[in-house]
Amino acid sequence: MNPAAPAHPTPPRNVTGMPDQKMTRLARKMRGLDLCLMTTVTSYGRLASRPMSNNGEVEYDGTSYFFTWADSRTAKDIGKNKHVPLNFRAEKEFLFVAVQGEATLTTDRDAMQEHWQEQLTQWFKEGLDTPGLTMIEVKARRVNWWGEEDGEIEL
């Protein structure tokens, strides 16, 4: 036995850093979950939650994307504290998913184009040209789920 080697080898991970088998199972469970509650910490230290849509991007890979305005409370809160939980609930089955992640804001048009869905024009009338349009990217650090099977992925 090599004393420098860990006692329990690290399982293979995909590009997001998540263990492949658990990620595959989690992605299958989350297929179709579009809406969540995103919670931020306000400048007064209080919690503020609001419903958010991940824009139909329901093939979960550990990163979620949302659109908002640069001057929104959500963006201002993230600018001061990047730690956010996302809470999903399935409508047709017993499944709850809690994501603890770190959020970043971007106004990079190429990055936003990659995640833009035409249905977003109901909120952002000028599409990607909407003044103040900002994309929130939440990278998961821990994911827990409860349902027919419970589980956790630590990143």
Secondary structure, DSSP 8 states (H G I E B T S, - for coil): --TTS-SS----B-TTS-BHHHHHHHHHHHTT--EEEEEEE-TTS-EEEEEEE-TT--S-SSEEEEEEETTSHHHHHHHH--EEEEEEE-SSSSEEEEEEEEEEEE--HHHHHHH--GGGGGTSTTGGGSTTEEEEEEEEEEEEEEESS-EEEE-
